[in-house]
Amino acid sequence: MATSPFSVRIDDDVRKKLKEEANQLRRSESFVANEAIKKYLIAAEAKREAIDAALGLAEEGEFVSSSTMADWVDSWGTGQEKALPEPDIKLSR
């Protein structure tokens, strides 16, 4: 994959942690920063897609109730985590 130089200003404490991580991994700071940026961009894209999907359901009048969401969140880390809830509120249009 082709690369190109890119300059960015970061806080001193972030730079220190970047350097420590690069040393720990025996990789360059550029490599670690590039991997972190890639992961951030993937996560940001996934978040946007999830928001767009939720907005699509909302426009169709489908929602997940707060109690259903709370039950789902409460199941996290219990060993019996529930599946992502389906919309349980459907508004007639």
C-alpha positions, 0 to 999 in steps of 0.5 A: 500500500502506498503511503504519504507523509502527514504532519499532525500536532498531538499533546505531549502526553499522547506523544509520550504514550505513542512512543511507549507503545511503539517501543513495546511493540518494537514498531515505529511511532508512525506505524502505531499512529497509522493503525490507531487512525485506521481503527478510529476511522473504521469505528467512526464509519460504523457509528455513522452507519448505525445512526443512519440505520436507526434514523431509517427505522425511526422514519418508518415509525419503529423504535426500541423502548427504553425498558427493552434497551435497559434489559439488554444493557443490563444483560451485558457481562452476565454470561447470558447477554441478550441479542440486540433488541428488535423494535418493539414500538411501531407507530401507525402512520 
